[in-house]
């Protein structure tokens, strides 16, 4: 997978997460979790865009780690939403599966860059 393809996939994931977050209940907890998942899911592609512009491997690894951190935060929020059964179950499960795949890809990029 090319890095530009991953960036597009991260953007799509962030967009789908925004749509999902808008369907969460308008309770104080629903609003809090919607805000949390939107922040972390949208920061992932923003950080990854810096990987594409990195001048050094060290800088690229740093930005990849930030991307990975945001994806892991998103995963935990999705697991909390799953536990409390907030949002459409099928959509939530799809997002969780996609988040796991994006985490694996990002971790692989870090591992490969560290091996150089």
VEXLOFI-749168 format. One record per residue: residue number from 1; x, y, z of N, C-alpha, C, O in turn; residue in three letters. Coordinates in nm, 3 decimals, padded with zeros to 5 digits. Example, Ala and Ser with C-alpha at 12.3 -4.5 7.8 and 13.67 -1.06 7.14 Angstrom:
# residues 2
[1, [01.319, -00.569, 00.780], [01.230, -00.450, 00.780], [01.320, -00.330, 00.780], [01.424, -00.332, 00.846], "Ala"]
[2, [01.285, -00.225, 00.708], [01.367, -00.106, 00.714], [01.290, 00.003, 00.787], [01.341, 00.114, 00.804], "Ser"]
# end
This chain:
# residues 116
[1, [00.084, -00.118, 00.000], [00.000, 00.000, 00.000], [00.088, 00.124, 00.000], [00.181, 00.135, 00.080], "Unk"]
[2, [00.059, 00.216, -00.091], [00.133, 00.342, -00.096], [00.087, 00.432, 00.018], [-00.027, 00.423, 00.064], "Unk"]
[3, [00.177, 00.518, 00.062], [00.145, 00.608, 00.172], [00.028, 00.701, 00.137], [-00.053, 00.733, 00.223], "Unk"]
[4, [00.020, 00.743, 00.011], [-00.091, 00.829, -00.029], [-00.224, 00.753, -00.023], [-00.328, 00.813, 00.005], "Unk"]
[5, [-00.221, 00.622, -00.049], [-00.342, 00.540, -00.036], [-00.383, 00.529, 00.111], [-00.501, 00.532, 00.143], "Unk"]
[6, [-00.284, 00.517, 00.197], [-00.313, 00.510, 00.340], [-00.371, 00.643, 00.388], [-00.465, 00.645, 00.468], "Unk"]
[7, [-00.317, 00.751, 00.340], [-00.371, 00.881, 00.378], [-00.518, 00.891, 00.337], [-00.600, 00.937, 00.416], "Unk"]
[8, [-00.552, 00.848, 00.217], [-00.691, 00.851, 00.171], [-00.779, 00.761, 00.258], [-00.892, 00.796, 00.289], "Unk"]
[9, [-00.726, 00.647, 00.296], [-00.802, 00.555, 00.382], [-00.824, 00.616, 00.521], [-00.932, 00.600, 00.579], "Unk"]
[10, [-00.725, 00.685, 00.573], [-00.739, 00.752, 00.702], [-00.842, 00.865, 00.694], [-00.920, 00.885, 00.788], "Unk"]
[11, [-00.842, 00.938, 00.584], [-00.939, 01.046, 00.565], [-01.081, 00.987, 00.560], [-01.173, 01.041, 00.622], "Unk"]
[12, [-01.098, 00.879, 00.486], [-01.229, 00.814, 00.477], [-01.273, 00.765, 00.615], [-01.389, 00.782, 00.653], "Unk"]
[13, [-01.181, 00.703, 00.689], [-01.212, 00.655, 00.823], [-01.256, 00.772, 00.912], [-01.354, 00.759, 00.985], "Unk"]
[14, [-01.185, 00.883, 00.906], [-01.222, 01.000, 00.986], [-01.361, 01.050, 00.947], [-01.442, 01.082, 01.034], "Unk"]
[15, [-01.389, 01.056, 00.818], [-01.521, 01.100, 00.773], [-01.633, 01.007, 00.819], [-01.737, 01.053, 00.866], "Unk"]
[16, [-01.610, 00.877, 00.807], [-01.711, 00.780, 00.852], [-01.731, 00.789, 01.002], [-01.843, 00.769, 01.052], "Unk"]
[17, [-01.624, 00.819, 01.076], [-01.635, 00.834, 01.221], [-01.717, 00.958, 01.255], [-01.796, 00.956, 01.350], "Unk"]
[18, [-01.699, 01.065, 01.180], [-01.780, 01.186, 01.200], [-01.927, 01.154, 01.180], [-02.010, 01.190, 01.263], "Unk"]
[19, [-01.961, 01.086, 01.070], [-02.101, 01.049, 01.046], [-02.155, 00.965, 01.160], [-02.268, 00.986, 01.206], "Unk"]
[20, [-02.075, 00.868, 01.206], [-02.118, 00.782, 01.317], [-02.140, 00.863, 01.444], [-02.239, 00.844, 01.514], "Unk"]
[21, [-02.047, 00.954, 01.474], [-02.057, 01.032, 01.598], [-02.183, 01.118, 01.601], [-02.239, 01.143, 01.707], "Unk"]
[22, [-02.226, 01.163, 01.484], [-02.348, 01.244, 01.478], [-02.474, 01.164, 01.511], [-02.579, 01.222, 01.539], "Unk"]
[23, [-02.463, 01.032, 01.507], [-02.579, 00.947, 01.536], [-02.586, 00.908, 01.684], [-02.682, 00.843, 01.726], "Unk"]
[24, [-02.487, 00.945, 01.762], [-02.485, 00.908, 01.904], [-02.589, 00.989, 01.981], [-02.628, 01.098, 01.939], "Unk"]
[25, [-02.635, 00.935, 02.094], [-02.738, 01.006, 02.172], [-02.692, 01.144, 02.215], [-02.573, 01.169, 02.235], "Unk"]
[26, [-02.787, 01.234, 02.229], [-02.757, 01.372, 02.269], [-02.756, 01.387, 02.421], [-02.796, 01.491, 02.474], "Unk"]
[27, [-02.711, 01.285, 02.490], [-02.694, 01.293, 02.635], [-02.556, 01.351, 02.664], [-02.476, 01.369, 02.573], "Unk"]
[28, [-02.529, 01.381, 02.790], [-02.397, 01.436, 02.823], [-02.287, 01.336, 02.790], [-02.182, 01.376, 02.739], "Unk"]
[29, [-02.309, 01.209, 02.817], [-02.209, 01.106, 02.786], [-02.198, 01.085, 02.635], [-02.087, 01.073, 02.583], "Unk"]
[30, [-02.310, 01.079, 02.567], [-02.307, 01.063, 02.421], [-02.233, 01.176, 02.354], [-02.154, 01.154, 02.261], "Unk"]
[31, [-02.257, 01.297, 02.399], [-02.189, 01.415, 02.344], [-02.039, 01.410, 02.374], [-01.957, 01.441, 02.288], "Unk"]
[32, [-02.005, 01.372, 02.495], [-01.864, 01.362, 02.533], [-01.792, 01.259, 02.446], [-01.684, 01.288, 02.392], "Unk"]
[33, [-01.850, 01.140, 02.431], [-01.786, 01.035, 02.351], [-01.782, 01.071, 02.203], [-01.686, 01.037, 02.134], "Unk"]
[34, [-01.886, 01.137, 02.153], [-01.887, 01.181, 02.014], [-01.773, 01.280, 01.989], [-01.704, 01.274, 01.887], "Unk"]
[35, [-01.754, 01.371, 02.083], [-01.646, 01.469, 02.070], [-01.510, 01.401, 02.075], [-01.421, 01.433, 01.996], "Unk"]
[36, [-01.494, 01.307, 02.168], [-01.367, 01.237, 02.183], [-01.331, 01.158, 02.058], [-01.219, 01.168, 02.008], "Unk"]
[37, [-01.426, 01.082, 02.006], [-01.396, 00.997, 01.890], [-01.372, 01.082, 01.766], [-01.290, 01.047, 01.682], "Unk"]
[38, [-01.442, 01.193, 01.755], [-01.421, 01.282, 01.641], [-01.282, 01.345, 01.646], [-01.213, 01.354, 01.544], "Unk"]
[39, [-01.241, 01.389, 01.764], [-01.108, 01.451, 01.777], [-00.997, 01.351, 01.742], [-00.908, 01.382, 01.663], "Unk"]
[40, [-01.002, 01.232, 01.801], [-00.892, 01.138, 01.779], [-00.893, 01.083, 01.636], [-00.786, 01.067, 01.576], "Unk"]
[41, [-01.010, 01.053, 01.582], [-01.016, 00.998, 01.446], [-00.974, 01.099, 01.341], [-00.917, 01.062, 01.239], "Unk"]
[42, [-01.002, 01.227, 01.364], [-00.964, 01.328, 01.265], [-00.818, 01.370, 01.279], [-00.758, 01.418, 01.183], "Unk"]
[43, [-00.761, 01.354, 01.397], [-00.619, 01.388, 01.414], [-00.528, 01.285, 01.345], [-00.417, 01.319, 01.305], "Unk"]
[44, [-00.575, 01.161, 01.332], [-00.491, 01.057, 01.271], [-00.449, 01.094, 01.128], [-00.329, 01.091, 01.100], "Unk"]
[45, [-00.540, 01.130, 01.037], [-00.493, 01.166, 00.903], [-00.415, 01.298, 00.900], [-00.328, 01.317, 00.816], "Unk"]
[46, [-00.447, 01.388, 00.993], [-00.371, 01.514, 00.999], [-00.226, 01.486, 01.036], [-00.134, 01.543, 00.976], "Unk"]
[47, [-00.206, 01.399, 01.133], [-00.068, 01.363, 01.170], [-00.001, 01.285, 01.059], [00.117, 01.305, 01.030], "Unk"]
[48, [-00.075, 01.195, 00.996], [-00.013, 01.113, 00.891], [00.028, 01.198, 00.771], [00.125, 01.164, 00.702], "Unk"]
[49, [-00.042, 01.306, 00.745], [-00.003, 01.392, 00.633], [00.137, 01.447, 00.655], [00.208, 01.477, 00.559], "Unk"]
[50, [00.178, 01.461, 00.782], [00.313, 01.506, 00.813], [00.417, 01.398, 00.781], [00.532, 01.431, 00.752], "Unk"]
[51, [00.378, 01.271, 00.785], [00.469, 01.162, 00.748], [00.509, 01.178, 00.602], [00.625, 01.158, 00.566], "Unk"]
[52, [00.413, 01.215, 00.519], [00.439, 01.229, 00.376], [00.535, 01.345, 00.348], [00.602, 01.346, 00.245], "Unk"]
[53, [00.541, 01.440, 00.439], [00.627, 01.557, 00.421], [00.759, 01.545, 00.498], [00.843, 01.635, 00.489], "Unk"]
[54, [00.777, 01.438, 00.574], [00.894, 01.424, 00.660], [01.023, 01.421, 00.578], [01.031, 01.356, 00.474], "Unk"]
[55, [01.121, 01.493, 00.627], [01.251, 01.501, 00.561], [01.340, 01.384, 00.603], [01.420, 01.333, 00.524], "Unk"]
[56, [01.326, 01.343, 00.729], [01.409, 01.234, 00.781], [01.321, 01.118, 00.827], [01.202, 01.134, 00.854], "Unk"]
[57, [01.382, 01.000, 00.835], [01.311, 00.884, 00.888], [01.271, 00.907, 01.033], [01.163, 00.866, 01.076], "Unk"]
[58, [01.356, 00.973, 01.108], [01.326, 01.001, 01.250], [01.198, 01.083, 01.263], [01.114, 01.055, 01.348], "Unk"]
[59, [01.185, 01.185, 01.179], [01.066, 01.268, 01.182], [00.944, 01.188, 01.137], [00.836, 01.201, 01.195], "Unk"]
[60, [00.960, 01.105, 01.035], [00.850, 01.022, 00.986], [00.803, 00.925, 01.094], [00.683, 00.905, 01.112], "Unk"]
[61, [00.897, 00.865, 01.165], [00.863, 00.772, 01.273], [00.785, 00.846, 01.383], [00.686, 00.794, 01.434], "Unk"]
[62, [00.830, 00.964, 01.418], [00.762, 01.044, 01.521], [00.617, 01.071, 01.480], [00.526, 01.052, 01.560], "Unk"]
[63, [00.596, 01.115, 01.358], [00.461, 01.146, 01.311], [00.376, 01.019, 01.301], [00.256, 01.022, 01.328], "Unk"]
[64, [00.437, 00.908, 01.261], [00.365, 00.780, 01.257], [00.322, 00.738, 01.397], [00.212, 00.687, 01.416], "Unk"]
[65, [00.408, 00.761, 01.494], [00.372, 00.729, 01.632], [00.255, 00.813, 01.681], [00.169, 00.763, 01.753], "Unk"]
[66, [00.252, 00.939, 01.642], [00.139, 01.024, 01.678], [00.010, 00.974, 01.612], [-00.096, 00.973, 01.673], "Unk"]
[67, [00.023, 00.933, 01.486], [-00.092, 00.876, 01.415], [-00.141, 00.751, 01.487], [-00.261, 00.734, 01.508], "Unk"]
[68, [-00.048, 00.666, 01.525], [-00.082, 00.542, 01.595], [-00.150, 00.572, 01.728], [-00.247, 00.505, 01.764], "Unk"]
[69, [-00.101, 00.669, 01.801], [-00.161, 00.709, 01.929], [-00.307, 00.750, 01.910], [-00.394, 00.709, 01.987], "Unk"]
[70, [-00.333, 00.830, 01.808], [-00.471, 00.875, 01.783], [-00.561, 00.759, 01.743], [-00.677, 00.752, 01.783], "Unk"]
[71, [-00.508, 00.668, 01.663], [-00.588, 00.551, 01.624], [-00.620, 00.463, 01.745], [-00.730, 00.409, 01.756], "Unk"]
[72, [-00.524, 00.449, 01.835], [-00.548, 00.370, 01.956], [-00.652, 00.436, 02.046], [-00.734, 00.367, 02.107], "Unk"]
[73, [-00.649, 00.568, 02.055], [-00.752, 00.640, 02.131], [-00.889, 00.618, 02.068], [-00.988, 00.599, 02.138], "Unk"]
[74, [-00.893, 00.622, 01.936], [-01.019, 00.599, 01.866], [-01.069, 00.458, 01.893], [-01.188, 00.438, 01.917], "Unk"]
[75, [-00.979, 00.361, 01.890], [-01.017, 00.222, 01.916], [-01.077, 00.207, 02.056], [-01.179, 00.141, 02.072], "Unk"]
[76, [-01.014, 00.266, 02.155], [-01.065, 00.256, 02.293], [-01.204, 00.321, 02.303], [-01.293, 00.266, 02.368], "Unk"]
[77, [-01.221, 00.436, 02.241], [-01.351, 00.501, 02.244], [-01.457, 00.413, 02.177], [-01.568, 00.402, 02.227], "Unk"]
[78, [-01.422, 00.352, 02.065], [-01.516, 00.260, 01.999], [-01.550, 00.141, 02.090], [-01.664, 00.096, 02.092], "Unk"]
[79, [-01.452, 00.092, 02.163], [-01.478, -00.020, 02.255], [-01.570, 00.024, 02.370], [-01.656, -00.053, 02.413], "Unk"]
[80, [-01.552, 00.146, 02.418], [-01.642, 00.198, 02.521], [-01.783, 00.209, 02.464], [-01.880, 00.169, 02.529], "Unk"]
[81, [-01.794, 00.264, 02.344], [-01.925, 00.276, 02.279], [-01.989, 00.139, 02.257], [-02.111, 00.124, 02.268], "Unk"]
[82, [-01.907, 00.041, 02.226], [-01.956, -00.095, 02.210], [-02.009, -00.149, 02.343], [-02.115, -00.211, 02.348], "Unk"]
[83, [-01.935, -00.125, 02.449], [-01.974, -00.173, 02.582], [-02.108, -00.115, 02.626], [-02.192, -00.186, 02.681], "Unk"]
[84, [-02.129, 00.015, 02.601], [-02.254, 00.079, 02.643], [-02.361, 00.073, 02.534], [-02.471, 00.126, 02.552], "Unk"]
[85, [-02.329, 00.008, 02.422], [-02.423, -00.012, 02.310], [-02.477, 00.120, 02.255], [-02.597, 00.134, 02.232], "Unk"]
[86, [-02.386, 00.216, 02.235], [-02.423, 00.344, 02.174], [-02.395, 00.336, 02.024], [-02.294, 00.280, 01.982], "Unk"]
[87, [-02.484, 00.392, 01.946], [-02.466, 00.397, 01.801], [-02.507, 00.267, 01.734], [-02.527, 00.165, 01.800], "Unk"]
[88, [-02.518, 00.273, 01.604], [-02.553, 00.157, 01.523], [-02.445, 00.050, 01.537], [-02.328, 00.076, 01.509], "Unk"]
[89, [-02.483, -00.070, 01.580], [-02.386, -00.177, 01.607], [-02.306, -00.215, 01.484], [-02.184, -00.234, 01.493], "Unk"]
[90, [-02.370, -00.226, 01.369], [-02.299, -00.267, 01.247], [-02.197, -00.161, 01.207], [-02.084, -00.194, 01.170], "Unk"]
[91, [-02.235, -00.035, 01.214], [-02.143, 00.074, 01.178], [-02.027, 00.080, 01.278], [-01.911, 00.098, 01.240], "Unk"]
[92, [-02.059, 00.066, 01.405], [-01.956, 00.069, 01.510], [-01.857, -00.046, 01.491], [-01.736, -00.027, 01.504], "Unk"]
[93, [-01.909, -00.165, 01.460], [-01.822, -00.281, 01.439], [-01.734, -00.262, 01.316], [-01.617, -00.300, 01.316], "Unk"]
[94, [-01.791, -00.203, 01.210], [-01.712, -00.174, 01.090], [-01.598, -00.078, 01.123], [-01.484, -00.099, 01.082], "Unk"]
[95, [-01.630, 00.028, 01.197], [-01.528, 00.127, 01.233], [-01.420, 00.065, 01.321], [-01.302, 00.097, 01.306], "Unk"]
[96, [-01.460, -00.021, 01.412], [-01.362, -00.087, 01.498], [-01.271, -00.178, 01.417], [-01.150, -00.181, 01.440], "Unk"]
[97, [-01.328, -00.250, 01.323], [-01.248, -00.338, 01.237], [-01.151, -00.256, 01.150], [-01.035, -00.292, 01.136], "Unk"]
[98, [-01.199, -00.147, 01.094], [-01.113, -00.061, 01.011], [-01.004, 00.003, 01.096], [-00.890, 00.016, 01.052], "Unk"]
[99, [-01.038, 00.044, 01.217], [-00.941, 00.104, 01.307], [-00.830, 00.003, 01.339], [-00.712, 00.039, 01.339], "Unk"]
[100, [-00.867, -00.120, 01.365], [-00.767, -00.225, 01.392], [-00.673, -00.243, 01.272], [-00.552, -00.258, 01.289], "Unk"]
[101, [-00.729, -00.241, 01.152], [-00.647, -00.257, 01.031], [-00.553, -00.137, 01.015], [-00.436, -00.155, 00.980], "Unk"]
[102, [-00.602, -00.017, 01.040], [-00.518, 00.103, 01.028], [-00.408, 00.104, 01.133], [-00.297, 00.150, 01.106], "Unk"]
[103, [-00.437, 00.055, 01.252], [-00.335, 00.044, 01.357], [-00.225, -00.052, 01.311], [-00.107, -00.022, 01.324], "Unk"]
[104, [-00.264, -00.166, 01.256], [-00.166, -00.265, 01.211], [-00.078, -00.209, 01.099], [00.043, -00.230, 01.099], "Unk"]
[105, [-00.138, -00.139, 01.006], [-00.062, -00.081, 00.894], [00.036, 00.024, 00.945], [00.153, 00.026, 00.907], "Unk"]
[106, [-00.013, 00.112, 01.032], [00.072, 00.219, 01.085], [00.187, 00.162, 01.168], [00.301, 00.207, 01.157], "Unk"]
[107, [00.157, 00.062, 01.251], [00.263, -00.002, 01.330], [00.366, -00.067, 01.241], [00.485, -00.065, 01.272], "Unk"]
[108, [00.323, -00.124, 01.130], [00.414, -00.187, 01.035], [00.507, -00.083, 00.969], [00.625, -00.109, 00.948], "Unk"]
[109, [00.452, 00.032, 00.938], [00.534, 00.140, 00.881], [00.643, 00.181, 00.980], [00.759, 00.199, 00.943], "Unk"]
[110, [00.604, 00.196, 01.107], [00.702, 00.233, 01.211], [00.811, 00.128, 01.220], [00.929, 00.160, 01.222], "Unk"]
[111, [00.770, 00.003, 01.226], [00.866, -00.108, 01.238], [00.962, -00.110, 01.119], [01.082, -00.128, 01.136], "Unk"]
[112, [00.908, -00.092, 00.998], [00.993, -00.092, 00.878], [01.089, 00.026, 00.877], [01.205, 00.011, 00.838], "Unk"]
[113, [01.044, 00.141, 00.918], [01.132, 00.260, 00.921], [01.240, 00.247, 01.027], [01.352, 00.295, 01.008], "Unk"]
[114, [01.207, 00.183, 01.139], [01.305, 00.164, 01.245], [01.412, 00.063, 01.205], [01.524, 00.067, 01.255], "Unk"]
[115, [01.377, -00.028, 01.114], [01.469, -00.131, 01.070], [01.573, -00.082, 00.971], [01.667, -00.155, 00.940], "Unk"]
[116, [01.558, 00.039, 00.923], [01.653, 00.094, 00.824], [01.786, 00.127, 00.886], [01.876, 00.174, 00.817], "Unk"]
# end
